[in-house]
Amino acid sequence: MWTIIVLTLPAEVSVLQSGEKVSGLFEFNDQKYIYGACRTKGYREYSGLNWIACVLHPIFTNS
């Protein structure tokens, strides 16, 4: 069974320009996450679909 969680990513992800990437840490509902995101830049003369790929991973601590 899957659980769907809707996260609000840091604003810097939504303003990425073509080919740019960003990574960092953020906290949501008392859970810390590490993330990486990049915006597509297409290939040769094809400009691409302007997608943003984002990878998230929760950080667990023994506290």
Helices and strands as residue ranges (DSSP letters): H 11-14, E 21-28, E 31-39, E 52-59
